[in-house]
């Protein structure tokens, strides 16, 4: 539904990277996450991601109606 990313630092080839996410809000069917990405030297990015909980049948019906 929504994605905001701040790129803070490049990672050299060979370093491990990982991300951590925390649910910061639930508003009806919309869930907001705070996401932080790291490499072995520290924080490399952060952002906000919002997702909506949906009916998979309704989603697939709408998707395949395009065919």
C-alpha positions as CSV (number, residue, x, y, z in Angstrom):
1,X,0.0,0.0,0.0
2,X,2.8,2.4,0.9
3,X,6.6,2.4,1.0
4,X,9.0,5.1,2.0
5,X,12.8,4.3,1.9
6,X,15.8,6.3,3.1
7,X,19.1,4.9,1.7
8,X,21.8,5.9,4.2
9,X,24.9,4.0,3.2
10,X,26.2,1.7,0.5
11,X,27.4,-1.8,1.4
12,X,30.6,-3.2,0.0
13,X,30.4,-6.6,-1.8
14,X,30.9,-9.4,0.6
15,X,29.4,-7.9,3.8
16,X,26.3,-9.5,5.2
17,X,23.1,-7.4,5.3
18,X,19.8,-7.9,7.2
19,X,16.6,-6.0,8.0
20,X,14.5,-5.7,11.1
21,X,10.8,-4.8,11.1
22,X,8.5,-3.6,13.9
23,X,4.7,-3.2,13.8
24,X,4.1,0.4,14.8
25,X,0.4,0.7,14.1
26,X,-2.7,-1.2,13.2
27,X,-5.6,0.9,11.8
28,X,-8.4,-1.4,10.7
29,X,-7.0,-3.6,8.0
30,X,-3.8,-1.5,7.5
31,X,-0.6,-2.5,9.3
32,X,2.3,-0.1,9.5
33,X,5.9,-1.3,9.9
34,X,9.1,0.6,10.8
35,X,11.9,-1.2,8.9
36,X,15.6,-0.8,9.5
37,X,18.4,-2.3,7.3
38,X,21.9,-3.0,8.5
39,X,25.2,-4.3,7.3
40,X,28.2,-5.4,9.4
41,X,29.3,-1.8,9.9
42,X,25.9,-0.4,11.0
43,X,22.6,1.0,9.8
44,X,22.3,1.4,6.0
45,X,18.7,2.2,5.5
46,X,15.3,2.7,7.1
47,X,11.7,3.2,6.1
48,X,8.0,2.8,6.6
49,X,5.9,0.1,5.0
50,X,2.1,-0.1,5.1
51,X,0.2,-3.2,4.1
52,X,-3.5,-4.0,4.0
53,X,-4.9,-7.3,5.1
54,X,-7.1,-8.5,2.2
55,X,-9.2,-11.4,1.1
56,X,-7.0,-13.5,-1.2
57,X,-10.1,-14.8,-3.1
58,X,-11.3,-11.3,-3.8
59,X,-7.8,-10.2,-4.8
60,X,-7.3,-13.2,-7.2
61,X,-10.8,-12.8,-8.7
62,X,-10.1,-9.1,-9.5
63,X,-6.6,-10.0,-10.8
64,X,-7.8,-12.7,-13.2
65,X,-10.8,-10.6,-14.3
66,X,-8.2,-8.7,-16.5
67,X,-7.7,-11.7,-18.7
